[in-house]
Amino acid sequence: MLHCGLRLSEVVNLKPGNINLTKGKLRVESGKGKKDRDLAIPDYLNDLLDTWRNIRPKSNYFFSTLKGRKLSDRYIQQMVKRYALKAGITKKISPHILRHTYATEYYRQTKDIETLRRILGHSNISTTTIYITLANIDVENSMKAFKGFL
């Protein structure tokens, strides 16, 4: 979720055939708005995903329960909160906040709003522009910290 900007529903519905580690691609099918899209899998995730692929239970879902059943949204939400606490993160955290974090950081580094729109699966650029505002908070804070010329 964090490293590809995926929605919660996209993670729970991810099929084994949607991940091609050889090509480093992830196919998100029928996400919100029924728009399929292909995303690049960051290189550092390949080994983790490959390890999971080799030990995961037989299932129609890439991420599943130990019995191969589809994970519930609530389970993922609780898992994200549990791991955040374990990592010492005290801020409010949720799967959607992970998506916001990805989008904001992507925009901070690239300033490419159109590609971000496609990565996130937004049909309208205005939905994506919130990340410009979030990323510009850094600029505001830096300007406030600047002492000027003495």
C-alpha positions as CSV (number, residue, x, y, z in Angstrom):
1,M,0.0,0.0,0.0
2,L,2.6,2.5,1.1
3,H,5.1,1.7,-1.7
4,C,2.6,1.6,-4.6
5,G,-0.1,4.0,-3.4
6,L,-2.7,1.3,-3.4
7,R,-6.2,1.6,-2.0
8,L,-7.3,-0.9,0.7
9,S,-9.8,-2.5,-1.7
10,E,-7.0,-2.9,-4.3
11,V,-4.8,-4.7,-1.9
12,V,-7.4,-7.2,-0.7
13,N,-8.5,-8.0,-4.2
14,L,-5.0,-8.4,-5.7
15,K,-4.7,-11.7,-7.5
16,P,-1.5,-13.8,-7.8
17,G,-1.6,-13.3,-11.6
18,N,-1.6,-9.5,-11.2
19,I,2.0,-9.6,-10.0
20,N,4.8,-10.1,-12.5
21,L,8.1,-9.9,-10.6
22,T,10.2,-10.7,-13.7
23,K,8.9,-7.5,-15.3
24,G,8.5,-5.7,-12.0
25,K,4.9,-4.9,-12.7
26,L,1.7,-4.9,-10.7
27,R,-1.7,-4.9,-12.4
28,V,-4.5,-3.2,-10.5
29,E,-7.8,-4.5,-11.9
30,S,-11.1,-2.7,-11.7
31,G,-10.0,-0.3,-9.0
32,K,-12.3,2.5,-8.0
33,G,-14.0,3.8,-11.1
34,K,-13.3,0.4,-12.9
35,K,-10.0,1.7,-14.4
36,D,-7.3,-0.9,-14.7
37,R,-3.8,0.3,-14.4
38,D,-0.2,-1.1,-14.4
39,L,2.2,0.0,-11.8
40,A,6.0,-0.5,-11.4
41,I,7.0,-2.5,-8.4
42,P,9.9,-0.9,-6.6
43,D,13.0,-3.1,-6.9
44,Y,13.4,-3.3,-3.1
45,L,10.0,-5.1,-2.9
46,N,10.7,-7.8,-5.4
47,D,12.5,-10.1,-2.9
48,L,9.8,-9.6,-0.2
49,L,6.9,-10.3,-2.7
50,D,8.8,-13.3,-4.1
51,T,9.3,-14.8,-0.6
52,W,5.6,-14.3,0.2
53,R,4.6,-15.8,-3.2
54,N,6.6,-19.0,-2.4
55,I,5.1,-19.5,1.1
56,R,1.6,-18.1,0.8
57,P,-1.4,-20.4,1.1
58,K,-3.1,-21.5,-2.1
59,S,-5.7,-18.8,-2.8
60,N,-7.3,-16.7,-5.4
61,Y,-5.9,-13.7,-3.6
62,F,-2.3,-12.8,-3.3
63,F,-2.7,-11.7,0.3
64,S,-5.0,-14.0,2.2
65,T,-5.8,-15.6,5.5
66,L,-3.8,-18.7,6.4
67,K,-6.7,-20.7,5.1
68,G,-6.6,-18.9,1.7
69,R,-9.6,-16.8,2.3
70,K,-9.9,-13.1,1.3
71,L,-8.7,-10.7,3.9
72,S,-11.3,-8.3,5.3
73,D,-10.9,-4.6,5.1
74,R,-11.2,-4.4,8.9
75,Y,-8.4,-6.9,9.4
76,I,-6.0,-4.8,7.2
77,Q,-7.0,-1.6,9.1
78,Q,-6.2,-3.2,12.4
79,M,-3.0,-4.7,11.1
80,V,-1.8,-1.2,9.9
81,K,-2.5,0.3,13.3
82,R,-0.9,-2.6,15.1
83,Y,2.3,-2.3,13.1
84,A,2.4,1.5,13.4
85,L,2.3,1.2,17.2
86,K,5.0,-1.5,17.1
87,A,7.1,0.9,15.0
88,G,6.6,3.7,17.5
89,I,4.3,5.8,15.3
90,T,1.8,7.6,17.5
91,K,0.0,9.6,14.8
92,K,-3.3,8.5,13.5
93,I,-2.6,5.8,10.9
94,S,-4.8,4.0,8.4
95,P,-4.5,2.3,5.0
96,H,-5.7,5.5,3.4
97,I,-3.1,7.6,5.2
98,L,-0.5,5.2,3.8
99,R,-1.9,6.1,0.3
100,H,-1.7,9.8,1.1
101,T,1.8,9.4,2.3
102,Y,2.9,7.7,-0.9
103,A,1.2,10.4,-3.0
104,T,2.6,13.3,-1.1
105,E,6.1,11.9,-1.1
106,Y,5.9,11.1,-4.8
107,Y,4.8,14.6,-5.6
108,R,7.5,16.1,-3.4
109,Q,10.2,14.2,-5.2
110,T,8.9,14.5,-8.8
111,K,6.5,17.4,-9.0
112,D,4.7,15.3,-11.7
113,I,1.0,15.6,-10.9
114,E,-0.2,14.0,-14.2
115,T,1.8,10.8,-13.6
116,L,0.7,10.7,-10.0
117,R,-2.9,11.0,-11.2
118,R,-2.5,7.9,-13.3
119,I,-0.6,6.0,-10.6
120,L,-3.4,6.7,-8.1
121,G,-6.1,5.9,-10.7
122,H,-7.9,9.2,-10.4
123,S,-10.0,10.2,-13.4
124,N,-10.0,13.9,-12.6
125,I,-6.8,15.8,-11.9
126,S,-8.6,18.0,-9.3
127,T,-8.7,14.9,-7.0
128,T,-5.0,14.6,-7.2
129,T,-4.2,18.3,-6.6
130,I,-4.7,17.9,-2.8
131,Y,-1.2,16.4,-2.7
132,I,0.3,19.6,-4.1
133,T,-1.2,21.4,-1.1
134,L,0.1,18.8,1.3
135,A,3.6,18.8,-0.3
136,N,3.7,22.6,-0.2
137,I,3.4,22.6,3.6
138,D,7.1,22.0,3.6
139,V,7.7,25.1,1.6
140,E,5.6,27.2,4.0
141,N,7.4,25.8,7.0
142,S,10.8,26.5,5.5
143,M,9.8,30.0,4.6
144,K,8.6,30.6,8.2
145,A,11.9,29.3,9.5
146,F,13.9,31.6,7.2
147,K,15.2,34.6,9.2
148,G,15.7,36.9,6.2
149,F,18.7,39.1,5.6
150,L,20.0,40.8,8.7
